[in-house]
Amino acid sequence: MRRMSPLIALSLAGLMALSACGEDVAAKDDSAAGSSATGGSNNSAPAKDGGSITVRGCTPQNPLIPSNTNETCGGNVLDAVTARLIHYNSDTAKPEMDIAESIETKDNQNFTVKIKPGYKFSDGTEVKAKNFVDGWNWAAYGPNAQQSGYFFEPIEGYADEQCDDEACKTKPKSTTMSGLKVVDDHTFTIKTTERVSNLEVRLGYTAFAPLPDAFLKDPTAKKWEKMPIGAGPYKVTENTATAITVSKNDHYAGKYKGHVDKVTFKIYNDASPAYNDTVANHLDVNDLIPTDQLTNDQWKNDLANRWGIRQSGVTQTLTYSGKDKQLADNKDLVKALAMDIDRETITKQIFASSRTPADGWVSPVVDGYKKDQCGEMCKYDKDKALELYKKSGGYKGVLTIAVNGDGDHKAWSQAICNGWKNDLGLKCQLKVTPDFKTLRDMVNKRSVDGFFRTGWQMDYPSIENFLTPMYATGASSNDNDYSNKAFDAKLKEAAAATDSQQANKLYQEAEKMLADTPPTVPLWTTSIPFAWSDKVANVKLTPFGSIDLQSVSVK
């Protein structure tokens, strides 16, 4: 095992001495696809069917239920085993009809959905309109406490399915949303409370997957937590603490079939063993290259003709605990800390320019992105930061940054911590959890003080997806309980816009509001380095930063 790079222990001042700052090198693209590069011809070969592969996996935080998985560890598995009304193109992220034959509306408020006949779940039962309507009603029902239940909020009657109290002691008014109606086996209608300009784009998100009859008859059965039934190209055949295996779904009726027969997500709690297994050809696809291997392009030498880089709709932020009143009640303190992060140097020296310093809360790969939305708080200026820090009164005690140990986050977070200590004189230390699940459980229980790392992989290619789920009042991924009535109102105004150009302008105005009382500190957007073994060809990542299981094949 290679030793971790000395960069982990360097302060930002030490990093600055290593090289001068220059311009960003990560390319931007006008399409949602972003840009990509590969490191050799070994990745291209005529695709053939059959065989099995292994890919890097991680421990899912939640049961594998489409409406309860809002993180990538479980989401990557569900992407393989579910099909939705909409499929996002693996090259461009543009929405394409999948189970849907058509989605029609004249006013962005009343929608008629027709589904293709012949789609089946992996248990052989047919996908019908009621599997969407009943499934969405179940997912939105408050007592079921689904992590992604919030995504159904635009549908008329959603409020009637919600609990009046946090403990849900009083049953909601209804178990169904009035805005959903089954017309026939292959047709249903959606009515939203207000106009929603991008509803069709949203319907490719995992939470909107149909649920099979077997699940709806007995949704509390423990088997669904590990062995979901979906209508996608694969089905889960084994699920243990160390690996999740999916095999081809013999009943799959869509056009997004994979080439390989079996995919095993090998669960790693550290990036280095996964990397070493890839170098040794024991892991076939790896989407997490350790930061110490990026230094001086070591990974490209170790993996000659077996590497690639993909710009993706992934952002990284630092979020502060809403219960940490020193941060929650002091916007100047948060801005000072944000201004004292040398994103340029960290992204160059630790990430070898595979990250691009963030200038806002939205990824550059989506339609609607606007430059410099977070202003001077995202520009490194230690003198201004120190001045504002003193004005804010500073941070009393030890400020912690919580990161998950299985995600290779120690180097950059330590660099930020050291920078704050050197430039501002505060006390700072890392709090490292064993894995992603542990960190997310702590965040969900609101038991973390100080800062904790947060990342967002877009659910669907829209500026709205980088704002509503994380910063709207009560949203499912609003980790520090941010609430701003003006921001919420602007989101609703944008959602009701009659065309995408006007909607994007309004969403940009909403994003700008976040800079006034920042709920998170933007760090960088991500171009993801990935690698593969000699066994496979046609390996690529999607614009979402996930492994494209549709394209990869065994040589």
LUMNU-861130 format. One record per residue (C-alpha): residue in one letter; x, y, z. Coordinates in steps of 0.05 Angstrom, whole numbers, padded with zeros to 5 digits, always signed. Layout:
N
> a/X/Y/Z
...
//
This chain:
555
> m/+00000/+00000/+00000
> r/+00027/+00068/-00019
> r/+00037/+00120/+00035
> m/-00010/+00179/+00037
> s/+00017/+00241/+00005
> p/+00052/+00292/+00050
> l/+00001/+00342/+00024
> i/-00047/+00316/+00076
> a/-00006/+00347/+00131
> l/+00011/+00411/+00095
> s/-00021/+00476/+00115
> l/-00048/+00522/+00061
> a/+00013/+00564/+00069
> g/+00055/+00503/+00053
> l/+00012/+00487/-00006
> m/+00021/+00557/-00033
> a/+00095/+00548/-00033
> l/+00090/+00488/-00079
> s/+00064/+00525/-00140
> a/+00034/+00590/-00162
> c/-00040/+00595/-00176
> g/-00062/+00596/-00249
> e/-00124/+00591/-00290
> d/-00173/+00534/-00283
> v/-00157/+00477/-00330
> a/-00222/+00438/-00324
> a/-00261/+00448/-00387
> k/-00333/+00473/-00389
> d/-00383/+00453/-00441
> d/-00448/+00486/-00463
> s/-00486/+00420/-00461
> a/-00507/+00382/-00399
> a/-00456/+00329/-00416
> g/-00395/+00368/-00396
> s/-00328/+00342/-00421
> s/-00289/+00278/-00416
> a/-00221/+00249/-00433
> t/-00192/+00179/-00434
> g/-00122/+00155/-00426
> g/-00114/+00105/-00482
> s/-00143/+00059/-00535
> n/-00154/+00001/-00487
> n/-00222/+00031/-00470
> s/-00251/+00022/-00540
> a/-00270/-00046/-00568
> p/-00330/-00077/-00603
> a/-00381/-00089/-00548
> k/-00401/-00161/-00537
> d/-00452/-00189/-00490
> g/-00440/-00234/-00430
> g/-00392/-00241/-00373
> s/-00388/-00209/-00304
> i/-00352/-00149/-00276
> t/-00337/-00117/-00209
> v/-00344/-00043/-00194
> r/-00329/-00001/-00133
> g/-00387/+00005/-00086
> c/-00400/+00034/-00017
> t/-00447/+00021/+00040
> p/-00518/+00046/+00026
> q/-00545/+00091/+00081
> n/-00617/+00070/+00073
> p/-00658/+00010/+00051
> l/-00659/+00001/-00025
> i/-00728/+00031/-00034
> p/-00731/+00082/-00091
> s/-00764/+00137/-00050
> n/-00718/+00125/+00010
> t/-00650/+00128/-00024
> n/-00622/+00198/-00032
> e/-00548/+00182/-00033
> t/-00502/+00152/-00085
> c/-00483/+00087/-00050
> g/-00554/+00060/-00055
> g/-00572/+00103/-00114
> n/-00520/+00071/-00160
> v/-00552/+00003/-00146
> l/-00623/+00028/-00156
> d/-00602/+00061/-00222
> a/-00586/-00009/-00247
> v/-00650/-00043/-00223
> t/-00704/+00010/-00234
> a/-00734/+00042/-00296
> r/-00773/+00106/-00293
> l/-00818/+00147/-00340
> i/-00756/+00185/-00363
> h/-00685/+00162/-00376
> y/-00627/+00210/-00377
> n/-00580/+00201/-00436
> s/-00515/+00173/-00412
> d/-00474/+00221/-00455
> t/-00514/+00286/-00452
> a/-00561/+00277/-00392
> k/-00619/+00300/-00436
> p/-00686/+00268/-00416
> e/-00712/+00213/-00461
> m/-00777/+00174/-00458
> d/-00767/+00107/-00423
> i/-00829/+00075/-00393
> a/-00868/+00136/-00415
> e/-00895/+00136/-00485
> s/-00916/+00209/-00478
> i/-00922/+00264/-00425
> e/-00968/+00319/-00449
> t/-00989/+00386/-00419
> k/-01017/+00451/-00444
> d/-01008/+00492/-00381
> n/-00951/+00460/-00340
> q/-01001/+00442/-00287
> n/-01044/+00387/-00316
> f/-01005/+00328/-00346
> t/-01028/+00266/-00381
> v/-00979/+00208/-00379
> k/-00984/+00148/-00425
> i/-00939/+00089/-00411
> k/-00914/+00037/-00460
> p/-00949/-00031/-00455
> g/-00906/-00092/-00443
> y/-00859/-00065/-00390
> k/-00849/-00114/-00333
> f/-00818/-00116/-00265
> s/-00764/-00166/-00250
> d/-00817/-00211/-00217
> g/-00853/-00216/-00284
> t/-00913/-00172/-00267
> e/-00933/-00117/-00314
> v/-00919/-00044/-00300
> k/-00985/-00008/-00300
> a/-01009/+00063/-00287
> k/-01030/+00044/-00217
> n/-00958/+00023/-00200
> f/-00939/+00096/-00209
> v/-01000/+00127/-00176
> d/-01003/+00078/-00117
> g/-00927/+00079/-00111
> w/-00922/+00154/-00109
> n/-00979/+00160/-00059
> w/-00944/+00110/-00014
> a/-00877/+00147/-00021
> a/-00908/+00215/-00005
> y/-00949/+00190/+00055
> g/-00919/+00223/+00117
> p/-00920/+00164/+00165
> n/-00878/+00124/+00115
> a/-00821/+00173/+00128
> q/-00788/+00167/+00060
> q/-00725/+00208/+00052
> s/-00746/+00231/-00018
> g/-00820/+00239/-00003
> y/-00809/+00314/-00012
> f/-00802/+00305/-00087
> f/-00877/+00295/-00092
> e/-00892/+00362/-00060
> p/-00914/+00396/-00125
> i/-00971/+00347/-00135
> e/-01040/+00370/-00113
> g/-01060/+00338/-00047
> y/-00989/+00325/-00023
> a/-01003/+00368/+00039
> d/-01062/+00323/+00058
> e/-01014/+00264/+00063
> q/-00968/+00298/+00112
> c/-00966/+00294/+00188
> d/-00984/+00354/+00231
> d/-00930/+00337/+00281
> e/-00859/+00312/+00275
> a/-00874/+00246/+00310
> c/-00933/+00234/+00264
> k/-00979/+00216/+00322
> t/-01040/+00243/+00285
> k/-01054/+00209/+00219
> p/-01055/+00253/+00157
> k/-01121/+00273/+00125
> s/-01111/+00226/+00066
> t/-01070/+00168/+00041
> t/-01074/+00192/-00030
> m/-01059/+00255/-00069
> s/-01118/+00285/-00105
> g/-01073/+00305/-00162
> l/-01061/+00233/-00184
> k/-01114/+00195/-00223
> v/-01111/+00128/-00259
> v/-01147/+00133/-00326
> d/-01133/+00062/-00351
> d/-01078/+00010/-00345
> h/-01031/+00052/-00388
> t/-01053/+00123/-00373
> f/-01054/+00168/-00312
> t/-01058/+00242/-00299
> i/-01019/+00290/-00254
> k/-01045/+00356/-00229
> t/-00997/+00401/-00192
> t/-01016/+00454/-00141
> e/-00982/+00507/-00183
> r/-00949/+00506/-00251
> v/-00884/+00467/-00253
> s/-00840/+00484/-00312
> n/-00792/+00425/-00308
> l/-00836/+00368/-00283
> e/-00821/+00323/-00342
> v/-00746/+00330/-00329
> r/-00756/+00312/-00255
> l/-00793/+00247/-00270
> g/-00729/+00210/-00286
> y/-00707/+00214/-00213
> t/-00705/+00149/-00174
> a/-00761/+00169/-00126
> f/-00810/+00169/-00184
> a/-00797/+00096/-00202
> p/-00860/+00052/-00203
> l/-00870/+00004/-00144
> p/-00892/-00068/-00158
> d/-00956/-00099/-00132
> a/-00917/-00145/-00086
> f/-00885/-00086/-00051
> l/-00950/-00047/-00046
> k/-00986/-00106/-00014
> d/-00933/-00112/+00040
> p/-00888/-00051/+00041
> t/-00861/-00064/+00111
> a/-00830/-00131/+00093
> k/-00756/-00130/+00110
> k/-00737/-00165/+00045
> w/-00749/-00102/+00004
> e/-00694/-00066/+00042
> k/-00641/-00109/+00008
> m/-00677/-00143/-00050
> p/-00719/-00091/-00087
> i/-00762/-00108/-00148
> g/-00753/-00059/-00205
> a/-00767/-00054/-00280
> g/-00695/-00038/-00298
> p/-00643/-00078/-00337
> y/-00616/-00113/-00275
> k/-00643/-00143/-00211
> v/-00609/-00152/-00143
> t/-00590/-00225/-00133
> e/-00545/-00219/-00072
> n/-00536/-00166/-00019
> t/-00485/-00173/+00037
> a/-00443/-00126/+00080
> t/-00385/-00133/+00031
> a/-00418/-00135/-00037
> i/-00484/-00123/-00075
> t/-00493/-00164/-00138
> v/-00541/-00149/-00194
> s/-00556/-00195/-00253
> k/-00593/-00185/-00318
> n/-00668/-00178/-00311
> d/-00697/-00230/-00360
> h/-00762/-00191/-00362
> y/-00731/-00124/-00380
> a/-00769/-00092/-00439
> g/-00732/-00026/-00447
> k/-00678/-00004/-00495
> y/-00624/+00010/-00443
> k/-00598/-00060/-00434
> g/-00528/-00073/-00408
> h/-00478/-00117/-00442
> v/-00452/-00155/-00381
> d/-00494/-00209/-00347
> k/-00473/-00194/-00276
> v/-00445/-00134/-00238
> t/-00418/-00138/-00167
> f/-00412/-00074/-00127
> k/-00353/-00090/-00082
> i/-00360/-00048/-00019
> y/-00297/-00011/+00003
> n/-00289/+00031/+00065
> d/-00225/+00064/+00040
> a/-00205/+00090/-00028
> s/-00134/+00061/-00027
> p/-00152/-00014/-00027
> a/-00200/-00002/-00084
> y/-00145/+00034/-00123
> n/-00094/-00021/-00110
> d/-00145/-00073/-00133
> t/-00156/-00034/-00197
> v/-00081/-00029/-00211
> a/-00075/-00104/-00199
> n/-00135/-00118/-00245
> h/-00176/-00145/-00186
> l/-00229/-00090/-00192
> d/-00257/-00076/-00261
> v/-00285/-00005/-00255
> n/-00266/+00046/-00202
> d/-00296/+00116/-00198
> l/-00256/+00140/-00137
> i/-00181/+00152/-00146
> p/-00145/+00170/-00081
> t/-00120/+00242/-00079
> d/-00049/+00221/-00063
> q/-00047/+00182/-00129
> l/-00071/+00243/-00168
> t/-00008/+00281/-00147
> n/+00041/+00286/-00205
> d/-00006/+00243/-00246
> q/+00018/+00180/-00210
> w/-00048/+00145/-00225
> k/-00038/+00155/-00300
> n/+00029/+00120/-00296
> d/+00001/+00063/-00253
> l/-00059/+00055/-00300
> a/-00030/+00067/-00369
> n/-00085/+00063/-00421
> r/-00135/+00049/-00365
> w/-00159/+00117/-00341
> g/-00209/+00172/-00357
> i/-00235/+00238/-00331
> r/-00308/+00260/-00335
> q/-00337/+00328/-00319
> s/-00400/+00316/-00280
> g/-00459/+00347/-00245
> v/-00428/+00339/-00177
> t/-00414/+00395/-00127
> q/-00378/+00394/-00060
> t/-00395/+00439/-00002
> l/-00384/+00449/+00072
> t/-00449/+00452/+00112
> y/-00453/+00477/+00182
> s/-00499/+00449/+00236
> g/-00562/+00489/+00246
> k/-00555/+00473/+00320
> d/-00486/+00505/+00324
> k/-00511/+00574/+00341
> q/-00442/+00606/+00333
> l/-00447/+00591/+00259
> a/-00523/+00591/+00248
> d/-00532/+00660/+00278
> n/-00470/+00693/+00250
> k/-00469/+00701/+00174
> d/-00405/+00743/+00177
> l/-00369/+00686/+00211
> v/-00391/+00637/+00157
> k/-00370/+00685/+00102
> a/-00302/+00697/+00134
> l/-00289/+00623/+00138
> a/-00312/+00614/+00066
> m/-00266/+00670/+00043
> d/-00207/+00637/+00077
> i/-00208/+00574/+00034
> d/-00156/+00573/-00021
> r/-00196/+00533/-00071
> e/-00147/+00546/-00128
> t/-00088/+00515/-00092
> i/-00127/+00457/-00061
> t/-00158/+00436/-00127
> k/-00090/+00440/-00162
> q/-00045/+00409/-00110
> i/-00091/+00357/-00078
> f/-00138/+00342/-00135
> a/-00089/+00353/-00192
> s/-00140/+00400/-00225
> s/-00194/+00347/-00229
> r/-00236/+00396/-00188
> t/-00255/+00467/-00207
> p/-00263/+00521/-00153
> a/-00337/+00534/-00142
> d/-00365/+00604/-00155
> g/-00436/+00587/-00133
> w/-00482/+00530/-00113
> v/-00499/+00503/-00182
> s/-00457/+00458/-00227
> p/-00432/+00488/-00293
> v/-00457/+00427/-00331
> v/-00531/+00444/-00325
> d/-00574/+00492/-00364
> g/-00583/+00554/-00321
> y/-00514/+00557/-00290
> k/-00490/+00629/-00278
> k/-00419/+00650/-00259
> d/-00398/+00684/-00194
> q/-00462/+00673/-00156
> c/-00428/+00670/-00087
> g/-00385/+00732/-00100
> e/-00326/+00749/-00056
> m/-00340/+00694/-00004
> c/-00315/+00644/-00056
> k/-00252/+00683/-00071
> y/-00192/+00670/-00027
> d/-00170/+00734/+00010
> k/-00139/+00719/+00077
> d/-00132/+00793/+00096
> k/-00206/+00808/+00084
> a/-00224/+00742/+00116
> l/-00186/+00759/+00179
> e/-00218/+00828/+00182
> l/-00288/+00799/+00175
> y/-00271/+00743/+00224
> k/-00252/+00793/+00277
> k/-00314/+00834/+00263
> s/-00357/+00771/+00271
> g/-00328/+00757/+00340
> g/-00294/+00693/+00318
> y/-00309/+00621/+00338
> k/-00304/+00601/+00411
> g/-00277/+00532/+00425
> v/-00255/+00480/+00374
> l/-00287/+00483/+00305
> t/-00294/+00414/+00275
> i/-00301/+00389/+00204
> a/-00335/+00320/+00200
> v/-00317/+00277/+00139
> n/-00328/+00204/+00122
> g/-00265/+00162/+00123
> d/-00285/+00118/+00064
> g/-00288/+00177/+00015
> d/-00216/+00202/+00014
> h/-00234/+00270/+00044
> k/-00178/+00277/+00096
> a/-00127/+00315/+00053
> w/-00170/+00373/+00030
> s/-00208/+00380/+00096
> q/-00143/+00381/+00135
> a/-00116/+00434/+00087
> i/-00177/+00477/+00101
> c/-00171/+00466/+00176
> n/-00097/+00484/+00175
> g/-00112/+00546/+00135
> w/-00163/+00571/+00185
> k/-00115/+00558/+00242
> n/-00057/+00594/+00208
> d/-00095/+00653/+00178
> l/-00149/+00665/+00230
> g/-00120/+00636/+00293
> l/-00179/+00592/+00310
> k/-00175/+00521/+00336
> c/-00197/+00469/+00284
> q/-00195/+00394/+00279
> l/-00224/+00338/+00236
> k/-00276/+00289/+00259
> v/-00271/+00227/+00215
> t/-00327/+00175/+00214
> p/-00315/+00103/+00191
> d/-00359/+00108/+00130
> f/-00410/+00150/+00092
> k/-00470/+00117/+00125
> t/-00445/+00136/+00194
> l/-00435/+00209/+00175
> r/-00503/+00213/+00141
> d/-00537/+00181/+00201
> m/-00505/+00233/+00246
> v/-00527/+00289/+00200
> n/-00598/+00263/+00196
> k/-00601/+00258/+00272
> r/-00573/+00329/+00277
> s/-00518/+00305/+00323
> v/-00460/+00339/+00287
> d/-00432/+00406/+00310
> g/-00389/+00453/+00269
> f/-00381/+00436/+00195
> f/-00391/+00371/+00157
> r/-00376/+00355/+00085
> t/-00433/+00351/+00036
> g/-00434/+00333/-00037
> w/-00491/+00334/-00087
> q/-00497/+00291/-00148
> m/-00553/+00318/-00191
> d/-00617/+00278/-00192
> y/-00638/+00309/-00258
> p/-00604/+00360/-00303
> s/-00634/+00426/-00280
> i/-00611/+00486/-00240
> e/-00672/+00475/-00197
> n/-00644/+00409/-00172
> f/-00584/+00444/-00140
> l/-00630/+00491/-00101
> t/-00698/+00463/-00081
> p/-00679/+00396/-00050
> m/-00624/+00426/-00007
> y/-00646/+00496/+00011
> a/-00722/+00501/+00008
> t/-00754/+00502/+00077
> g/-00765/+00431/+00100
> a/-00733/+00399/+00039
> s/-00709/+00327/+00044
> s/-00634/+00344/+00037
> n/-00635/+00410/+00075
> d/-00582/+00388/+00124
> n/-00576/+00451/+00166
> d/-00651/+00468/+00165
> y/-00642/+00531/+00125
> s/-00706/+00572/+00118
> n/-00715/+00635/+00078
> k/-00786/+00657/+00059
> a/-00761/+00701/+00003
> f/-00719/+00645/-00026
> d/-00778/+00596/-00022
> a/-00823/+00646/-00057
> k/-00773/+00656/-00113
> l/-00768/+00581/-00123
> k/-00844/+00577/-00130
> e/-00843/+00635/-00179
> a/-00790/+00600/-00221
> a/-00827/+00534/-00220
> a/-00889/+00569/-00247
> a/-00853/+00602/-00305
> t/-00881/+00587/-00373
> d/-00814/+00574/-00407
> s/-00746/+00548/-00387
> q/-00709/+00612/-00401
> q/-00752/+00652/-00354
> a/-00750/+00597/-00302
> n/-00674/+00595/-00304
> k/-00670/+00671/-00294
> l/-00714/+00665/-00232
> y/-00675/+00606/-00205
> q/-00611/+00647/-00214
> e/-00643/+00702/-00172
> a/-00658/+00650/-00119
> e/-00587/+00624/-00119
> k/-00560/+00695/-00110
> m/-00601/+00700/-00046
> l/-00560/+00644/-00015
> a/-00499/+00689/-00013
> d/-00534/+00736/+00036
> t/-00543/+00684/+00091
> p/-00503/+00625/+00064
> p/-00529/+00557/+00088
> t/-00467/+00522/+00060
> v/-00398/+00540/+00036
> p/-00386/+00522/-00038
> l/-00320/+00487/-00048
> w/-00312/+00459/-00118
> t/-00346/+00424/-00176
> t/-00322/+00357/-00198
> s/-00289/+00325/-00257
> i/-00285/+00252/-00236
> p/-00222/+00211/-00250
> f/-00239/+00137/-00261
> a/-00202/+00074/-00282
> w/-00213/+00003/-00304
> s/-00180/-00065/-00310
> d/-00151/-00099/-00372
> k/-00213/-00144/-00372
> v/-00263/-00091/-00395
> a/-00275/-00041/-00450
> n/-00322/+00017/-00466
> v/-00319/+00043/-00395
> k/-00348/+00112/-00384
> l/-00383/+00154/-00332
> t/-00449/+00190/-00341
> p/-00457/+00265/-00332
> f/-00482/+00247/-00262
> g/-00414/+00219/-00245
> s/-00438/+00148/-00241
> i/-00412/+00087/-00277
> d/-00450/+00075/-00342
> l/-00468/+00001/-00336
> q/-00503/+00005/-00403
> s/-00438/+00015/-00442
> v/-00385/-00027/-00407
> s/-00369/-00096/-00435
> v/-00321/-00153/-00424
> k/-00267/-00160/-00477
//
